[in-house]
Amino acid sequence: MSRPFASDGNGRQAAPQPEYDQAAVLGSLLDDDNEEDIPLLYFRSFLDFWTWVKGWAIPGLGMFCEAYFIFSIGNIKPFFSYMYPACYKTHTECSENLTRGADYSQIIGIICGMIGLGFVGDRIGRKLGSVLTVSLMLLGAILLIFTGAGLDGHSFAVWYLVAQYGFGFGVGGEYPMAAGSAAERAEAGGKWKAAKRGLEVVLTFSMQGWGNFINTLVLLILFPAFDTVAPFRTRAANGKVTDSYSFDRLNGLWRTSFAPGIVVLVFMLLATGGSWFLWDFSFYGNKVFQSEFIAILSPGASLFTVLLWTLLNSGCALVGYYFAAFTVDSRYVGRQRIQLFGFLMVGALFFVSAIWYHPLTTPGGIHVFQFIYFFSSFWGQWGPNCTTFLLAGELYPTEMRTSAHGFSAGVAKVGALWASVWFNYLDGRTKFWLTAAFNIGGFVLTLLFMPDSLRVSLTETDRRWAYITSGRMYHGEAVNPKNLSLYERWRGVGKVYARQ
């Protein structure tokens, strides 16, 4: 709910003012003179606890369904060889390019949805934008459920490609809507809640980890009963049902107008979009081709054993989501440090895998290789996978939050698309070299250009933007040197900071 539009004094409509005490969240969210930690998890009753869980779990159902479908690509690819061997194994019925097309079509759909629906979300508001996004995801899920119903191999491949694009388009809109809504809900709860904004956003995003974990678990449970064929459609149906509950819980209809002056955000977009691009190249490259990586880790394993390894990998990643959620608002850890250390750890682990690839893939070294691969999944979640999603939803003003988040996420999915195409033509060792290099690149980009939003409220960000677009000098908390990127400090942006 928001107040009516007001003029900014220059004939433009200003962003609407939310109906809560904005003065309470101006300035630093952490008081340097009395920086006592707010209790991380404090509830007066089980009802309070349950209300808190519903506050992030139900809005996160869209992310759950997104992961349930997307990360299933790598898991279900081996099933297609059993279902349609002439198409997916010998390629006598359809071309190899067609069978690989689903890997690309879904990511292309996600990119289009992120940019297009992110822009729409700033025009029609978060609530209506979320309804639109979920409706498109539901339509795509229905198409996926009926994929293969009485179709031959070639028709199946075409239908599956189209359905993946349709679902991906809806998924793309879920990223900016979920991030923007979660951050704004936390801000509306006052300074106490605003100081734990990162926790709320990352917990909402953690439903992606549950989607990844549950899709593998469902497949394992149904595997013996359905002889490796039917579970695919069952998993698609499960994803469709849960998604239908998410849209009515997303609130905050904030209609906004796109303000001029976006040029000042170029380096911020470079930071959020660029670091996310580098991470998604690594992350989605590994996910889409996960079955191949697991085959390297466990040579000659049955399909059921490969799924068990996949479940373990998903479990390691899921733990990382919660490490991120419960440390992201700490002044001693925070968003920027989590992202830096996550990039560094994943890059280092993959460099080790690439350098000693041949010894590690022998029977004597395979257990070390398995540990490295699964440990990298943990650091990826307690690292850039969570923080790139969070920072892109915090650093921008309300009137362009979902647009900028969608643009950053769309750029990221270009990295995912690139990995999906390129990894088809690379051997196992080269994939590790590349993912290591991209992670180190993400570390450098974050170090140079990523501001730290830990202490800055969304209201303060809006205030700074209002000053910029009206041509006035801003001296507030958003230009406190401790909140600026290394590049901004080099430029002297923090010299105008005045605490009072």
C-alpha positions as CSV (number, residue, x, y, z in Angstrom):
1,M,0.0,0.0,0.0
2,S,1.4,3.4,-0.8
3,R,0.4,7.0,-0.8
4,P,-0.6,8.9,-4.0
5,F,2.0,10.2,-6.3
6,A,3.6,13.6,-5.6
7,S,5.6,16.0,-7.7
8,D,9.4,16.1,-7.2
9,G,9.3,19.9,-7.9
10,N,10.5,19.5,-11.5
11,G,7.2,18.5,-13.1
12,R,7.9,14.8,-12.7
13,Q,6.0,12.3,-10.6
14,A,8.1,11.3,-7.7
15,A,8.2,7.7,-6.4
16,P,5.3,7.0,-3.9
17,Q,6.1,7.2,-0.2
18,P,5.4,4.0,1.6
19,E,3.0,4.2,4.6
20,Y,5.5,3.7,7.4
21,D,7.8,5.9,9.5
22,Q,10.6,6.7,7.0
23,A,12.4,8.9,9.4
24,A,13.0,5.8,11.6
25,V,15.1,4.1,9.0
26,L,17.1,7.1,7.7
27,G,20.8,7.2,8.4
28,S,22.8,4.2,9.4
29,L,20.9,1.0,10.2
30,L,23.8,0.1,12.6
31,D,24.7,2.7,15.3
32,D,28.5,2.9,15.5
33,D,28.3,4.4,19.0
34,N,26.2,1.5,20.3
35,E,26.5,-1.4,17.9
36,E,25.0,-4.1,20.1
37,D,23.8,-7.0,18.0
38,I,20.1,-7.3,17.5
39,P,19.1,-10.9,18.5
40,L,19.3,-13.1,15.4
41,L,16.3,-15.2,16.2
42,Y,14.0,-14.0,19.0
43,F,10.3,-14.9,19.2
44,R,7.9,-14.4,22.0
45,S,5.8,-17.4,21.0
46,F,5.6,-20.2,18.4
47,L,2.9,-18.2,16.6
48,D,5.4,-15.4,16.2
49,F,7.9,-17.9,14.8
50,W,5.4,-19.4,12.4
51,T,4.3,-16.0,11.2
52,W,8.0,-15.2,10.5
53,V,8.5,-18.5,8.6
54,K,5.4,-17.9,6.5
55,G,6.7,-14.4,5.8
56,W,9.6,-15.6,3.7
57,A,8.7,-19.2,2.9
58,I,5.4,-18.5,1.1
59,P,6.8,-15.6,-1.0
60,G,9.7,-17.9,-1.8
61,L,7.5,-20.6,-3.4
62,G,8.1,-19.0,-6.8
63,M,11.9,-19.5,-6.3
64,F,11.2,-23.1,-5.1
65,C,9.3,-23.9,-8.3
66,E,12.0,-22.1,-10.4
67,A,14.7,-24.3,-9.0
68,Y,12.5,-27.5,-9.1
69,F,12.2,-27.1,-12.8
70,I,15.4,-25.5,-13.9
71,F,17.9,-27.7,-12.0
72,S,16.0,-30.8,-13.1
73,I,17.5,-30.3,-16.6
74,G,20.8,-31.9,-15.6
75,N,19.0,-34.6,-13.6
76,I,16.5,-35.7,-16.2
77,K,18.7,-35.6,-19.3
78,P,19.7,-39.3,-18.8
79,F,16.0,-40.3,-18.8
80,F,15.5,-38.9,-22.3
81,S,18.0,-41.5,-23.6
82,Y,15.8,-44.2,-22.2
83,M,12.5,-42.7,-23.4
84,Y,13.6,-41.6,-26.9
85,P,16.9,-43.3,-27.8
86,A,16.5,-42.6,-31.5
87,C,16.4,-38.9,-30.7
88,Y,18.6,-38.4,-27.7
89,K,21.1,-41.2,-28.0
90,T,21.7,-42.1,-31.7
91,H,20.3,-38.9,-33.1
92,T,18.7,-40.7,-36.0
93,E,15.3,-39.2,-35.5
94,C,16.2,-35.6,-34.6
95,S,19.4,-33.5,-34.8
96,E,21.8,-33.1,-31.9
97,N,21.3,-29.3,-32.0
98,L,17.5,-29.8,-31.4
99,T,18.0,-32.1,-28.4
100,R,20.4,-29.6,-26.9
101,G,18.1,-26.7,-27.6
102,A,16.2,-27.0,-24.3
103,D,19.3,-26.1,-22.4
104,Y,19.4,-22.8,-24.2
105,S,15.7,-22.0,-24.7
106,Q,14.9,-21.9,-21.0
107,I,17.8,-19.6,-20.3
108,I,16.8,-17.3,-23.2
109,G,13.3,-17.3,-21.8
110,I,14.6,-16.4,-18.3
111,I,16.7,-13.5,-19.8
112,C,13.6,-12.1,-21.6
113,G,11.5,-12.5,-18.5
114,M,14.0,-10.8,-16.2
115,I,14.4,-7.7,-18.3
116,G,10.8,-7.5,-19.6
117,L,8.9,-8.4,-16.4
118,G,11.4,-6.5,-14.2
119,F,10.5,-3.3,-16.2
120,V,6.8,-4.1,-16.0
121,G,7.1,-4.5,-12.2
122,D,8.2,-0.9,-11.8
123,R,5.2,0.2,-13.9
124,I,2.3,-1.8,-12.4
125,G,3.7,-2.5,-8.9
126,R,5.1,-5.5,-7.1
127,K,1.8,-7.2,-6.3
128,L,0.3,-7.2,-9.9
129,G,3.8,-7.9,-11.3
130,S,4.0,-11.0,-9.0
131,V,0.5,-12.2,-10.1
132,L,1.6,-11.8,-13.8
133,T,4.8,-13.7,-13.1
134,V,3.2,-16.6,-11.3
135,S,0.5,-16.9,-14.0
136,L,3.1,-17.2,-16.7
137,M,5.0,-19.8,-14.6
138,L,1.8,-21.7,-14.1
139,L,1.1,-21.8,-17.8
140,G,4.7,-22.9,-18.6
141,A,4.4,-25.6,-15.9
142,I,1.2,-26.9,-17.5
143,L,2.9,-27.1,-20.9
144,L,5.8,-29.1,-19.3
145,I,3.4,-31.5,-17.6
146,F,1.9,-32.5,-20.9
147,T,5.3,-32.7,-22.7
148,G,5.6,-36.1,-24.3
149,A,1.9,-37.2,-24.0
150,G,1.6,-39.5,-26.9
151,L,4.4,-37.8,-28.9
152,D,7.2,-39.3,-30.9
153,G,10.8,-38.4,-30.2
154,H,11.0,-35.4,-32.6
155,S,7.7,-33.9,-31.5
156,F,8.7,-34.4,-27.8
157,A,11.9,-32.5,-28.4
158,V,10.2,-29.6,-30.1
159,W,7.4,-29.4,-27.5
160,Y,9.9,-29.6,-24.6
161,L,12.0,-26.8,-26.1
162,V,8.9,-24.5,-26.4
163,A,7.6,-25.3,-22.9
164,Q,11.0,-24.6,-21.4
165,Y,11.1,-21.2,-23.0
166,G,7.6,-20.4,-21.8
167,F,8.3,-21.5,-18.2
168,G,11.6,-19.7,-18.3
169,F,10.0,-16.4,-19.2
170,G,7.8,-16.5,-16.1
171,V,10.7,-17.6,-14.0
172,G,12.7,-14.6,-15.2
173,G,10.1,-12.2,-13.7
174,E,10.2,-14.1,-10.3
175,Y,13.8,-12.9,-9.6
176,P,13.2,-9.1,-9.5
177,M,9.7,-9.5,-8.0
178,A,10.8,-11.7,-5.1
179,A,13.9,-9.7,-4.3
180,G,12.2,-6.3,-4.5
181,S,9.2,-7.4,-2.5
182,A,11.2,-9.2,0.3
183,A,13.5,-6.2,0.8
184,E,10.6,-3.7,0.9
185,R,8.6,-5.8,3.3
186,A,11.6,-5.9,5.7
187,E,12.0,-2.1,5.4
188,A,8.3,-1.5,6.3
189,G,8.8,-3.3,9.6
190,G,10.9,-0.5,11.0
191,K,14.6,-0.1,11.9
192,W,14.8,-3.5,13.7
193,K,13.5,-5.4,10.7
194,A,15.4,-3.2,8.2
195,A,18.6,-4.1,9.9
196,K,17.8,-7.8,9.2
197,R,16.7,-7.1,5.6
198,G,19.4,-9.4,4.2
199,L,18.2,-12.3,6.3
200,E,14.6,-11.9,5.0
201,V,15.7,-11.7,1.3
202,V,18.2,-14.6,1.5
203,L,15.7,-16.8,3.3
204,T,13.2,-16.1,0.6
205,F,15.9,-17.0,-1.9
206,S,16.8,-20.1,0.0
207,M,13.6,-21.7,-1.2
208,Q,15.6,-22.1,-4.5
209,G,17.8,-24.5,-2.6
210,W,14.9,-26.5,-1.3
211,G,13.5,-26.7,-4.9
212,N,16.8,-28.2,-6.1
213,F,16.9,-30.6,-3.2
214,I,13.3,-31.8,-3.4
215,N,13.4,-32.3,-7.1
216,T,16.2,-34.8,-6.7
217,L,14.6,-36.5,-3.7
218,V,11.3,-36.9,-5.6
219,L,13.1,-38.5,-8.5
220,L,14.9,-40.9,-6.2
221,I,11.7,-42.0,-4.4
222,L,9.8,-42.6,-7.7
223,F,12.8,-44.1,-9.5
224,P,12.2,-47.8,-8.5
225,A,8.5,-47.6,-8.9
226,F,8.3,-46.1,-12.4
227,D,11.3,-47.7,-14.0
228,T,13.0,-44.4,-14.9
229,V,10.3,-43.0,-17.2
230,A,7.3,-41.5,-15.4
231,P,8.9,-39.4,-12.6
232,F,9.7,-36.6,-15.0
233,R,6.0,-35.6,-15.5
234,T,5.3,-36.1,-11.8
235,R,8.0,-33.7,-10.8
236,A,6.6,-31.1,-13.2
237,A,3.2,-31.5,-11.7
238,N,4.5,-31.0,-8.1
239,G,6.2,-27.7,-9.2
240,K,3.0,-26.4,-10.7
241,V,0.8,-27.0,-7.7
242,T,3.0,-25.3,-5.1
243,D,3.5,-22.2,-7.2
244,S,-0.2,-21.3,-7.3
245,Y,-0.1,-20.2,-3.6
246,S,2.6,-17.6,-3.8
247,F,1.1,-14.7,-5.6
248,D,-1.5,-13.7,-3.0
249,R,1.1,-13.3,-0.3
250,L,3.2,-10.7,-2.1
251,N,2.1,-7.2,-1.1
252,G,3.2,-3.6,-1.5
253,L,1.8,-2.2,-4.7
254,W,4.3,0.6,-5.4
255,R,3.6,2.3,-8.7
256,T,6.6,4.2,-9.9
257,S,7.9,6.2,-12.8
258,F,11.3,5.7,-14.4
259,A,13.4,8.7,-13.5
260,P,16.2,10.2,-15.6
261,G,19.9,10.1,-14.5
262,I,20.5,6.4,-14.8
263,V,24.0,7.2,-16.1
264,V,25.1,7.6,-12.5
265,L,24.3,4.0,-11.9
266,V,26.6,2.6,-14.6
267,F,29.3,1.3,-12.3
268,M,26.6,-0.1,-9.9
269,L,25.1,-2.0,-12.8
270,L,28.6,-3.2,-13.7
271,A,29.0,-4.5,-10.2
272,T,25.7,-6.2,-9.8
273,G,25.2,-7.4,-13.4
274,G,28.9,-8.2,-14.0
275,S,29.6,-10.2,-10.8
276,W,26.3,-12.1,-11.3
277,F,27.2,-12.8,-14.9
278,L,30.6,-14.3,-13.9
279,W,28.9,-16.3,-11.1
280,D,26.1,-17.7,-13.3
281,F,28.6,-18.8,-15.9
282,S,30.1,-21.0,-13.2
283,F,26.9,-22.0,-11.4
284,Y,24.6,-22.8,-14.2
285,G,27.4,-24.4,-16.3
286,N,27.8,-26.8,-13.4
287,K,24.1,-27.4,-12.8
288,V,23.1,-28.0,-16.4
289,F,25.9,-30.4,-16.9
290,Q,25.8,-31.8,-13.4
291,S,25.1,-35.4,-14.5
292,E,28.3,-35.3,-16.5
293,F,30.3,-33.9,-13.6
294,I,28.9,-36.6,-11.3
295,A,29.9,-39.2,-13.8
296,I,33.5,-38.0,-13.6
297,L,33.3,-38.2,-9.8
298,S,31.8,-41.7,-9.8
299,P,32.8,-43.4,-13.0
300,G,30.6,-46.3,-14.1
301,A,27.9,-45.5,-11.5
302,S,24.3,-46.5,-12.2
303,L,21.7,-43.7,-12.8
304,F,20.3,-44.3,-9.3
305,T,23.8,-43.8,-7.8
306,V,24.3,-40.6,-9.8
307,L,21.1,-39.3,-8.4
308,L,22.2,-40.0,-4.8
309,W,25.4,-38.0,-5.5
310,T,23.3,-35.2,-6.9
311,L,21.1,-35.3,-3.7
312,L,24.2,-35.0,-1.6
313,N,25.5,-32.1,-3.7
314,S,22.1,-30.3,-3.3
315,G,22.2,-30.9,0.5
316,C,25.7,-29.3,0.7
317,A,24.4,-26.3,-1.2
318,L,21.3,-26.0,0.9
319,V,23.4,-25.7,4.1
320,G,25.2,-22.9,2.4
321,Y,22.0,-20.9,1.9
322,Y,21.4,-20.8,5.6
323,F,25.0,-19.9,6.5
324,A,24.5,-17.0,4.2
325,A,21.1,-16.0,5.6
326,F,22.3,-16.0,9.2
327,T,25.6,-14.1,8.6
328,V,24.6,-11.6,5.8
329,D,23.4,-8.9,8.3
330,S,26.4,-9.3,10.6
331,R,28.7,-6.2,10.7
332,Y,31.6,-8.7,11.0
333,V,30.7,-10.6,7.9
334,G,28.0,-8.9,5.7
335,R,27.2,-9.0,2.0
336,Q,30.4,-7.8,0.5
337,R,32.7,-10.1,2.5
338,I,30.5,-13.1,1.8
339,Q,30.6,-12.5,-1.9
340,L,34.3,-11.9,-1.9
341,F,35.2,-15.0,0.1
342,G,32.7,-17.2,-1.8
343,F,34.2,-16.2,-5.2
344,L,37.7,-16.8,-3.8
345,M,36.9,-20.2,-2.3
346,V,35.1,-21.6,-5.3
347,G,37.8,-20.3,-7.6
348,A,40.5,-21.8,-5.5
349,L,38.8,-25.2,-5.3
350,F,38.2,-25.3,-9.0
351,F,41.8,-24.3,-9.7
352,V,43.0,-27.2,-7.6
353,S,40.6,-29.5,-9.5
354,A,42.0,-28.3,-12.8
355,I,45.7,-28.4,-11.9
356,W,45.5,-31.9,-10.4
357,Y,42.6,-33.1,-12.6
358,H,44.2,-36.4,-13.7
359,P,45.5,-37.6,-10.3
360,L,42.2,-36.6,-8.7
361,T,40.1,-38.6,-11.2
362,T,42.1,-41.8,-10.5
363,P,40.6,-44.3,-8.0
364,G,43.2,-43.1,-5.4
365,G,42.2,-39.4,-5.6
366,I,38.5,-39.6,-6.5
367,H,37.3,-39.1,-2.9
368,V,39.3,-35.9,-2.6
369,F,37.8,-34.8,-5.9
370,Q,34.3,-35.5,-4.6
371,F,35.0,-33.5,-1.5
372,I,36.2,-30.5,-3.5
373,Y,33.2,-30.6,-5.8
374,F,30.6,-30.8,-3.0
375,F,32.5,-28.2,-0.9
376,S,32.5,-25.8,-3.8
377,S,28.6,-26.1,-3.8
378,F,28.6,-25.0,-0.1
379,W,30.8,-22.0,-0.8
380,G,28.8,-21.0,-3.8
381,Q,25.7,-20.6,-1.7
382,W,27.5,-19.1,1.3
383,G,28.8,-16.7,-1.3
384,P,27.8,-15.1,-4.6
385,N,24.7,-17.2,-5.4
386,C,22.9,-15.5,-2.5
387,T,24.6,-12.2,-2.4
388,T,24.2,-11.3,-6.1
389,F,20.5,-11.9,-5.7
390,L,20.4,-9.7,-2.6
391,L,22.6,-6.8,-3.6
392,A,20.8,-6.3,-6.9
393,G,17.6,-5.8,-4.9
394,E,19.1,-3.4,-2.4
395,L,21.4,-1.0,-4.1
396,Y,18.8,0.7,-6.4
397,P,16.0,3.2,-5.6
398,T,12.4,2.0,-5.4
399,E,11.4,3.5,-8.7
400,M,13.8,1.3,-10.7
401,R,14.5,-1.6,-8.3
402,T,12.9,-4.4,-10.2
403,S,14.0,-3.0,-13.6
404,A,17.7,-2.8,-12.4
405,H,17.4,-6.2,-10.7
406,G,15.9,-7.7,-13.8
407,F,18.6,-6.2,-16.0
408,S,21.4,-7.5,-13.7
409,A,19.8,-10.9,-13.6
410,G,19.3,-10.9,-17.3
411,V,23.0,-10.1,-17.9
412,A,23.8,-13.0,-15.5
413,K,21.7,-15.4,-17.5
414,V,23.7,-14.5,-20.6
415,G,26.6,-16.0,-18.7
416,A,24.5,-19.1,-18.0
417,L,23.5,-19.3,-21.7
418,W,27.2,-18.9,-22.7
419,A,28.2,-21.8,-20.4
420,S,25.3,-24.0,-21.6
421,V,26.6,-23.6,-25.2
422,W,30.3,-23.6,-24.6
423,F,30.4,-26.5,-22.1
424,N,29.1,-28.8,-24.8
425,Y,32.4,-28.5,-26.6
426,L,34.8,-28.7,-23.7
427,D,36.4,-31.6,-21.8
428,G,36.0,-32.0,-18.1
429,R,39.4,-30.4,-17.1
430,T,38.8,-27.3,-19.3
431,K,35.5,-26.7,-17.6
432,F,37.2,-26.5,-14.2
433,W,39.8,-24.1,-15.6
434,L,37.1,-21.8,-17.0
435,T,34.9,-21.8,-13.9
436,A,37.9,-21.1,-11.7
437,A,38.9,-18.1,-13.9
438,F,35.4,-16.7,-13.9
439,N,35.2,-16.9,-10.1
440,I,38.5,-15.1,-9.7
441,G,37.1,-12.5,-12.1
442,G,34.0,-12.1,-9.9
443,F,36.3,-11.6,-6.8
444,V,38.1,-8.8,-8.6
445,L,35.0,-7.1,-9.9
446,T,33.3,-7.2,-6.5
447,L,36.4,-5.9,-4.7
448,L,36.6,-2.9,-7.1
449,F,33.0,-1.9,-7.8
450,M,30.5,-3.4,-5.3
451,P,29.2,-1.0,-2.7
452,D,28.2,-2.4,0.7
453,S,24.5,-2.0,1.5
454,L,24.6,-3.4,5.0
455,R,24.1,-0.1,6.8
456,V,22.0,1.7,4.2
457,S,18.2,1.6,4.3
458,L,16.1,1.5,1.2
459,T,14.7,4.8,2.3
460,E,18.1,6.4,2.4
461,T,18.9,5.0,-1.0
462,D,15.7,6.6,-2.3
463,R,16.7,9.9,-0.6
464,R,20.1,9.9,-2.3
465,W,18.5,9.3,-5.7
466,A,16.0,12.1,-5.2
467,Y,19.0,14.5,-4.5
468,I,20.9,13.2,-7.5
469,T,17.9,13.6,-9.9
470,S,17.1,17.1,-8.6
471,G,20.7,18.3,-9.0
472,R,21.4,18.7,-5.3
473,M,24.5,17.6,-3.3
474,Y,23.8,14.6,-1.1
475,H,25.8,14.2,2.2
476,G,24.0,11.3,3.9
477,E,24.8,7.7,5.0
478,A,24.7,6.3,1.5
479,V,28.1,8.1,0.8
480,N,29.7,7.1,4.1
481,P,33.1,5.7,2.9
482,K,32.5,2.4,4.7
483,N,29.4,1.8,2.5
484,L,31.2,2.7,-0.8
485,S,33.0,0.5,-3.3
486,L,36.8,0.8,-3.6
487,Y,36.3,2.6,-6.9
488,E,34.0,5.1,-5.4
489,R,36.4,5.8,-2.6
490,W,39.2,6.3,-5.1
491,R,37.0,8.9,-6.9
492,G,36.4,10.7,-3.6
493,V,32.7,10.2,-3.4
494,G,32.9,9.7,0.3
495,K,34.6,13.1,0.9
496,V,31.2,14.9,0.9
497,Y,29.8,12.6,3.7
498,A,28.5,14.5,6.7
499,R,27.2,12.2,9.5
500,Q,24.7,14.7,10.9
